[in-house]
Amino acid sequence: MSTDTSVADRVAEAAEGRSEMFDLMSRHDHEQVVFTYDPSSGYKGIIAIHNTALGPALGGTRFWKYDSDYDALIDVLRLARGMTYKAAVAGLNLGGGKAVIIGDNRTQQREMVMRAHGRAVESLGGRYYTAEDVGTSVADMDYIHMETEHVVGMAGKSGDPSPVTAYGTYRGIKACSLKKFGTDDLAGRSVVIQGAGHVGYFLAEDLRAEGAKVFVADIDGERVQRCVDELECEAVGTDEVYDVDADVFAPCALGAILNDDTIPRLKVEIVAGAANNQLAKARHAGMLEERDILYAPDYVINAGGLINVYSELAGWTLERSKRKAGEIYSTLLAIFDLAAAEGITSAEAADEVAMRRVQAVTQLHRTYV
Ligand SMILES: NC(=O)c1ccc[n+]([C@@H]2O[C@H](COP(=O)([O-])OP(=O)(O)OC[C@H]3O[C@@H](n4cnc5c(N)ncnc54)[C@H](O)[C@@H]3O)[C@@H](O)[C@H]2O)c1
């Protein structure tokens, strides 16, 4: 998304006095930002609610040692906005929000920090639901739950989201194949998966079941070996992963791996994988386009994880969640059509589809009941 702020931009903004709090909220289109401090536990949290036109804001809690409070604020504003887009494009009745806890996530004060956070979440009365994110775990959600019902992704509830995320990604790869090759049959197609972790493994399983050839790379050799032994995948090196001659590159590990160095190396026709924030910069979507590589916007194709936690609120079965994740297929095709019609990148088209839904729901005709 185009909300990234470089250090140079920030210095310029500060010099012009533009980084005042409400200016920042306005620039990032936010409804509400809540700062909470608890002196007894040392908890310092920011909850950002970007947009609740579609429903309560939902987004994970990130626990991170930020260089400054300003960095934490920018991160939470950017992440919350991303959640609005993700929920909107996935067709869920959820708004976008996110929380950050500033500090060392190895703290010994874990219960008290999480409970303080739970109280901050509770104070919003259901406008914001939290979940796991970088630096927080399922056990942390249990602590948060001691203080609020507005938390999802706890043990014994919707469970590991990875199979649903992988299934949505698999359906997304099929849609890309239809767009690029005129058929969504993946038998005989080749897919390179970067990251054989939770999502990567299940994705490899779905692809192999359809007869695709699958290459896997991971820094963890055991995870690669499992895919080789159980699914007859082919192992490739973690650097070599960008040079494999294949139909699809599926990033399922790290962010920012589509950049100036890697894009020129790719020998694939499609990039479609579950990793978050795959593009190092927004302009890299254009770079892929110039190379005629079809890009499935990450937050569209990996929405299965969000769909899975939403199932907890909506009371959906796993089958229903998978069916919803399967709709990523038609959503991506609509995005590719819009991109072609408007001469924009697929990443820009995804943002447009998301905002159109938010605006349409906002403008729904009100009737008196
Ligand atoms: N789990 C979900 O449901 C879900 C939902 C949406 C998005 N995502 C995103 O998908 C990605 C994968 O998630 P996950 O749950 O499978 O995580 P995971 O930690 O289980 O798996 C990631 C794998 O990537 C490997 N890895 C790390 N650095 C690597 C490198 N340089 N080269 C190759 N492999 C490397 C790790 O060893 C690990 O096996 C993440 O970006 C995550 O944010 C996951």
PDBQT file of the ligand as one rigid body, heavy atoms in Angstrom, charges set to zero:
ROOT
HETATM    1  N1  LIG A 401      -0.569 -19.028   8.816  1.00  0.00    +0.000 N 
HETATM    2  C1  LIG A 401      -1.534 -18.366   8.189  1.00  0.00    +0.000 C 
HETATM    3  O1  LIG A 401      -2.701 -18.762   8.214  1.00  0.00    +0.000 OA
HETATM    4  C2  LIG A 401      -1.211 -17.131   7.408  1.00  0.00    +0.000 A 
HETATM    5  C3  LIG A 401      -2.268 -16.293   6.987  1.00  0.00    +0.000 A 
HETATM    6  C4  LIG A 401      -1.973 -15.169   6.193  1.00  0.00    +0.000 A 
HETATM    7  C5  LIG A 401      -0.646 -14.903   5.871  1.00  0.00    +0.000 A 
HETATM    8  N2  LIG A 401       0.363 -15.726   6.313  1.00  0.00    +0.000 N 
HETATM    9  C6  LIG A 401       1.739 -15.415   5.932  1.00  0.00    +0.000 C 
HETATM   10  O2  LIG A 401       2.282 -16.527   5.218  1.00  0.00    +0.000 OA
HETATM   11  C7  LIG A 401       3.668 -16.673   5.517  1.00  0.00    +0.000 C 
HETATM   12  C8  LIG A 401       3.930 -18.060   6.071  1.00  0.00    +0.000 C 
HETATM   13  O3  LIG A 401       3.169 -18.261   7.250  1.00  0.00    +0.000 OA
HETATM   14  P1  LIG A 401       3.298 -19.600   8.097  1.00  0.00    +0.000 P 
HETATM   15  O4  LIG A 401       2.203 -19.572   9.097  1.00  0.00    +0.000 OA
HETATM   16  O5  LIG A 401       3.412 -20.760   7.172  1.00  0.00    +0.000 OA
HETATM   17  O6  LIG A 401       4.679 -19.356   8.825  1.00  0.00    +0.000 OA
HETATM   18  P2  LIG A 401       5.754 -20.443   9.307  1.00  0.00    +0.000 P 
HETATM   19  O7  LIG A 401       6.658 -19.747  10.238  1.00  0.00    +0.000 OA
HETATM   20  O8  LIG A 401       5.074 -21.701   9.737  1.00  0.00    +0.000 OA
HETATM   21  O9  LIG A 401       6.533 -20.794   7.948  1.00  0.00    +0.000 OA
HETATM   22  C9  LIG A 401       7.437 -19.942   7.349  1.00  0.00    +0.000 C 
HETATM   23  C10 LIG A 401       8.560 -20.797   6.829  1.00  0.00    +0.000 C 
HETATM   24  O10 LIG A 401       9.455 -19.975   6.092  1.00  0.00    +0.000 OA
HETATM   25  C11 LIG A 401      10.761 -20.410   6.356  1.00  0.00    +0.000 C 
HETATM   26  N3  LIG A 401      11.722 -19.365   6.003  1.00  0.00    +0.000 N 
HETATM   27  C12 LIG A 401      12.120 -18.307   6.726  1.00  0.00    +0.000 A 
HETATM   28  N4  LIG A 401      13.027 -17.590   6.049  1.00  0.00    +0.000 NA
HETATM   29  C13 LIG A 401      13.182 -18.219   4.850  1.00  0.00    +0.000 A 
HETATM   30  C14 LIG A 401      13.970 -17.967   3.707  1.00  0.00    +0.000 A 
HETATM   31  N5  LIG A 401      14.812 -16.921   3.658  1.00  0.00    +0.000 N 
HETATM   32  N6  LIG A 401      13.872 -18.798   2.654  1.00  0.00    +0.000 NA
HETATM   33  C15 LIG A 401      13.047 -19.866   2.696  1.00  0.00    +0.000 A 
HETATM   34  N7  LIG A 401      12.261 -20.148   3.755  1.00  0.00    +0.000 NA
HETATM   35  C16 LIG A 401      12.344 -19.342   4.822  1.00  0.00    +0.000 A 
HETATM   36  C17 LIG A 401      10.746 -20.786   7.815  1.00  0.00    +0.000 C 
HETATM   37  O11 LIG A 401      11.824 -21.640   8.143  1.00  0.00    +0.000 OA
HETATM   38  C18 LIG A 401       9.391 -21.462   7.929  1.00  0.00    +0.000 C 
HETATM   39  O12 LIG A 401       9.465 -22.849   7.692  1.00  0.00    +0.000 OA
HETATM   40  C19 LIG A 401       4.000 -15.531   6.482  1.00  0.00    +0.000 C 
HETATM   41  O13 LIG A 401       4.422 -14.410   5.719  1.00  0.00    +0.000 OA
HETATM   42  C20 LIG A 401       2.664 -15.218   7.116  1.00  0.00    +0.000 C 
HETATM   43  O14 LIG A 401       2.603 -13.882   7.578  1.00  0.00    +0.000 OA
HETATM   44  C21 LIG A 401       0.098 -16.829   7.065  1.00  0.00    +0.000 A 
ENDROOT
TORSDOF 0
